[in-house]
Amino acid sequence: MERTRIAKVDDVKLVRRGEQVEGTLHLTPHHLIFSHTPNATPENATPRPRELWITYPIIQICTLRPSPPASHLPSSIRLRCRDFTFVCFCFTDEKKARDVYDSIKAWTCKLGKVQKLYAFSYQPPLPEKELNGWEIYDVRREFKRLGISEKGADRGWRISNINADYGFSPTYPALLAVPSSISDNTLNYAGRYRSRVRLPVLTYLHSVNNCSITRSSQPLVGVRGNRSIQDEKLLLSIFSTSHSSPSASQTPSAPRSRQSPRSSEDNTPASSRESSNLDPEKLEDEMLARTNVDETTDGPRIYGAQQHNLIVDARPTVNALAMQAVGLGSENMDHYRFATKVYLGIDNIHVMRESLNKVVDALKESDVTPLAPSKEALANSKWLKHINGLLDGASIIARQVALQHSHVLIHCSDGWDRTSQLSALSQLCLDPYYRTLEGFIVLVEKDWLSFGHMFAHRSGFLSSEKWFTIENERIGGETNNRQGFGNNNALENALMSAKGFFNKDNTSRDSIVDSDGELQPYDAATAHLRKSATSSKSSKEDKSTTKVKETSPVFHQFLDATYQLLIQHPTRFEFNERFLRRLLYHLYSCQYGTFLYNNEKERLDNHVQNKTRSVWDYFLSRREQFINSNYDSLIDDNIRGKERLILPVAGEVRWWHEFFGRTNTEMNGRPPSAHRSARPLSPASGPIAPATVLSGVETADSAIGAGFPGKYVEDPGATNGVLGSLATGVAALNMTGRSSTEGMKDVKQKMEVEMQ
């Protein structure tokens, strides 16, 4: 209780959605508790006391507004919580208000280490005590379900123990599924070519066609165009595990169908179509088809008979190219002629954090007013655009695996943010098992927890003093310069970073690349000092703090995208919306140990399973509350609407109004129609208009909207308007000898965002 300046305050007014109630505020070591007794009514003559519990880590913003006694106005504390609870506490005594503020601040952002969070002292009720959620996910059992085991038939994959002690790749799982033809010695060399040794490994194997989804981090290409024979061999082996995979000599330019892979009957030339009439799926398939055309082949091909093995780089094209300045980057397709690479325009963690902050700005008056949020402000946040982009990317991957019978490798920068989102969402579309309650738990454990999504960094469990402010006083808060926006030295920083990276005295990338693989300014004079400080800081756990610039709603976006699939396919999920909402709440509540660390190794080193409870205990002990009453478990590919594959509906992304604490009408403008609208609405009035997330397609021989310097890029005039705009973006990088001042300004702006 040494952090509590005051434990109880009477006569406190709680203001929420414009309504006021008076009660008592209690401050405990782990919770803020407001209790009050409602007024008696004819229907309830003796009302029971009600309580509002707020766990400290879930507080995102805390603002104290002091009022001197002469003003005769109450002092207040306004809280904005991560579950979008907005409340305001009003005090008659300014000193008590300050004591409460200081106590909340001490319990929230001055703990110093994760072990002081609520999870390490939480005592579960009886129903939870009888369960052990840590045992739900077993990696060998999941591999066996996918058809991979030491005793089973060889499906082209084996389980490697190269990372059993986490010495090979500390942020990866202990057990890795790799091609049977690849030795651990090859893995050892291939890992050196991938950022943080996160080499391509299996995360999903399709039970019908034996096609795979693998994931990794970005390759270490650099400005010198580095390559790795072992990495190329590993990818070729992955793409050759199914019976119909291309041989090593086959290139993406081999004879293939001219028309869209979506249909074997559609022979309409792409150039004759109006871009305004294209839906995202047709546009994406057209872009892929255009990079796989042989001029001598005009006849129709059988749908799904040709493989289009993909390397999916989740980043915008210019972002991936910018990373080459510091020795990172994206695959040079001259060395991966057996695949096609696509770039997805999914922005980095900084853009997503700013997007959510704008949503907060649109809702921040929810404590003092019952008015609906500004739909224009919501639209300007571009939150729905980002969610739609994730779903669009997942759809590309799912269709390639299930319909094109192809393999897909996914990566972004370090392979633990955008990669986890795309990998998990595509598996939700592909496999009905992951749409059950148990299966979804396994999916989160596998693709988020085991593969090293940095929950501690992205969620900021230890909070930050920057999130605490006192009005009219210069305390806390971020500056108006948002992490380098408007900084004109971004390109110069990239060049300096590259210089430092290739300096023989610089043996670590830690000083120039942050935890998402994004560029940071490099200072050769202080690089060794920063490295030393980092080592010293990591050895002093008591001084752990939240790095605000590393926080981002990555897992939140995944759950939001899952919600979109659930409302679009209401009978295909065993769990309901409340399950997703409570899971997001418990991500931040720190009541359970499941999400407290960044990877499997950290959880093992800190004995999380012995010292805390699993969040799955909470859900499984209350299973009936989270089951979808409309769920239909029948799977039959011969019955329309019962197929194992589901895909997101373009343009029907809506606000998750239940989580944001608003009505559907307030957030989406009108209730969802029983029949889908023929024309999607704008974000300000409802669902967003469909738009492809693809920002580039590249093979060894050609590219659209992407490509290494000197590579042929299709002429913008020879394609439709949408593809032309993509190619124009590449022309702005002067890849085809063209120059564009306006284009370079746009590219420079995008690179500055990536290099925050």
C-alpha positions, 0 to 999 in steps of 0.5 A: 500500500506504499503507493496509495496516498488515499484508499477511500474517497466518499461523495465522488460523482461518476459521470458517464455518457452524460449521466451522473451518480454519486458514490464512493471511490476505493483504491486497491493495489490492482483496481479502482472501484467505484460503488454506489446504490441506485435510487429505489423505484417501485419495481425495485424498492431495495436496490443492491449496490453496484460496482464499477471495477477498473484494473490499472493497466487498462487505463490508457489516458488519465487527466487531472483537472484541478479547480481552486476552492474559489472557483466553486467547481469540482476537481475532476479526473478523466480516464480513457481505458483501452476497452473504450470505457470513458469515465470522469470522477468529480471531487469536492476536495482538490487535495483528494483529487490530487491524491487519487491521481498520484495513487493511480499514477503510481499503481499504473506506471511506476511498478517497474516490472511485470511480476508486480502486475495483478496476474501474479497475485490473482486467485481464481474462483472455484470453476477456474481452479478446476481447469488448466488452460495452459494444456489446451495448446500442444504443438505436437498435437496440432502438428499431428492434426495437420498431418505431421508427426514422426510416426505418421506418413511423410507429407513432405514435412518434419519437426526440427529440434534446432531451436529446442533451447531457443538458442537458434532463434530466441523469438521463435517456437521451440519446435519448428516444422520444416521440409523433410528434405532440408537438414538442420545444417541448411537451416542454420545457414538459411537462418542467418539470411533472415532478420532475427533468424526468423527463417521460413517455417510452417504454420499451416498445412491444408488437409486437402491439397497439402499446400502450406502457409509458411512465415518468416521475417524479411531477408537481409538483402541490403543495397549490395543485393545479398543472397543466400543459396540456403534460403533459396533452397529452403523456399524451393523445398517448401514450394515443392512439398505438394505433388503438383509443385513446380520444379526448380527450373520452372520460372513464373514466366512459364506458360500459363493462362492469360485470363483471370484465375478466378474463372476458366471461362472469362476471356475478356481482355483486362485492358477493355475493362473499366477500373470502376467495375472491378471488384478487389478479387478480380483486380488482385487475380488480374494483377497476378495473371498479368505477371504470369502470361506467355504470349504463345498461350491463349487457350483456356486453362482448367481452374485451379490446375496451375500453381501460383506460389506466392511470397507475400510481403505485407509492407507497402512497396516503398517501405520494403525498398527503404529497408535495403538502406540498412541491410534488410529489404525484400527478396530479389525475385531473380533468385526465386524464379519459382514464385511470384511476390506480392506487396500488400499496402499494410502500414506499420505499427506507427500508422496503426497507433495513430489511426486508433488515436484518431478513433479515440479523439472521435469518442473522447467526450463519451464521459461527459456527453451522450452525443454520437461521435462525428462520423467524419472524424471516424472516417478520417481515422482510416481505421476501417480502411486498415481492417479492410486491408487486412481482410483483403490480404487474408483473402488473397492468401486463402484463395491461393492456398484453397483455390489455386492449390498453391503455397504461400510464404508471409513476412513483413519486417520482423514477422511478428505483427502484420505477419501474425495478422495475415497468417491467423486470418487466412487460417480462419478462412481456410480451416473450420477448426479454427472457427470453433472455440477451442480451435481459435484458442489454438490459433492464438496460441500458435500464430501469436504467442508461440511465434513471438508477437511482442504483446508486452511491447505492443500493449504497454502493460507497464504504462507510461508517465506520458499518458498522465497529464495535469491540465494547465501544467507541463506534466507528461504528454507527448509533443505535437511532433508525432514521432518524426512526421514532417521531419525532412531528414528521413532520407538522409537518416536512411543513408546514414543508417546504411553507412553505419550498418556496413561499418566494420565496427558496427556489429549490431542492428539494434541501434538502427532498427526498432522492434518492428524492423523500422528504420531509426536515425543512426549516429555513429558517434553514439551507437556503441553507447546506445548498445551498452545502455541497451544491454545495461537496461535489459539486465535491470528488470526493475527499471522496465518501462513502456516505450510508447513508440512501440505500442500498437493495436496489432492484436486489437486489429486481428480481433476486429477483423475476426469480428468482421468475418463473424458478422459476415458469416454468422453461422460459421463461428462457434464463438460469439462477439462477446468472446472477442470483446472479453478477450480484448479486455483481458489482453489489457487487464493483466489478470492472467499471465497468457499475454504478459511476455513477448515470446515463448522463451520469455514465458518459460524463463519467467515460469508463467505457467507456474506463477499465473493462470491462463486466460483460457480458464476464464473462458472455458469455465464460462463457456455457455456465455461465449457460444454462438447460438446460430452456429452450424457445425456442418461442413460439406463442400458440395452444399452452398454456404457449408463449404470449409472455405469462407472469404471476407465480403468486400466493402462490408467492413463495419465499426465494431460498435459493441467494443467501442461502447456505442450503438450500431446506429451511432457508429455505422449510421444505420442498421445492417440491411437484411440484403447487401447493398449493391453499392458500398457506402463510404466510411462516413456513413457505413461500410467502406468501399472495396479497394485492393490492398495490393501495392505491387506484384513482382516476378523474376521477369516483370513487375507491376508497382514493384521491382528492383532498379533495372527490372522491366515494369509494365507500361502504365498506358497498357493497363487499366487505371488502377494498375496504371496508378500502381505502375506510376508509383514505381515510375516515381522511384525512377525504376524505368527511366521516368522522372516525376517530382510529384511522385518523389514527394509522395515516395519520400513522405511514405518512406518518412513514415516507415523510418520514424 
